[in-house]
Amino acid sequence: MAENRDIPSMSTSITTPATPSITTQKVDVIAEYQALLEGLDSLLPGIDPFVIGGQTISRADLKARLQSRIDAAQKVKNTRKTLAALVADERATAADADPLRSLLKAFCGARFGATSPILQQLGFVQRRRRRTRPANQAAGAEKAKKTRQVVGPTGRQQRAAAHLERSSGAIEPSGTTGGGTSML
């Protein structure tokens, strides 16, 4: 057998960096600023003061400002957790109370009347009567008349009356067939 001297060894050791790689992972603001603070101490230990953007900033002031950013982000993170817990609590309470309010509205509507203004004093909106203007009423009546002419009689008594008229020789309305029933 021939020897395989050119094949490298299959055992390789995997090392993990001490600090996470910012470019390969999605990290939050706290981790970014924390990595920056640690990097200032480990990679730039001899620089004091820093000249950045035309300003001269001491190391202590720079670190204090970066730490304040971390603290502010941490405070927002904690507040959001508190807010999420409060919203979840409100939703659970609403799930308990909303059906009771709905039942009370029905109870008060039955007791005082669905259109009673007393319902407003209890925090409910009363059902309002629908206002139909006279012009709309006339247009609706005219439309109903035309529909009856096209469709024909639809009620039991109307069909019976129409049948009597047809048997006595009156003209059958259009849209109906021999029995006088509509196809709706």
Secondary structure, DSSP 4 states (H G I P E B T S, - for coil): -----SSPPS-------SS--TTTS---HHHHHHHHHHHHHHH-TT--SEEETTEEE-HHHHHHHHHHHHHHHHHHHHHHHHHHHHHHHHHHHHHHHHHHHHHHHHHHHHHH-TT-THHHHTT-PPPPPPP--HHHHHHHHHHHHHHHHHH---SHHHHHHHHHHHHTTPPPPTT--TT-----
